[in-house]
């Protein structure tokens, strides 16, 4: 049960970091590789990526001046 809260906390932090532009999709891809060894972590990460894609498609409104930042290159 404790692991659930740890991953939930990480997921929340990742969403905030992406919205504020602190991390890029390339960095998230690297994170995905690190999380690949844990099925539970992958599930949380998959939910995070789903949220990112919804924000990017404007399916979920973000009421602020922040946005997901794609890395260039």
Order of alpha helices (4+ residues) and beta strands (2+ residues): alpha-alpha-alpha
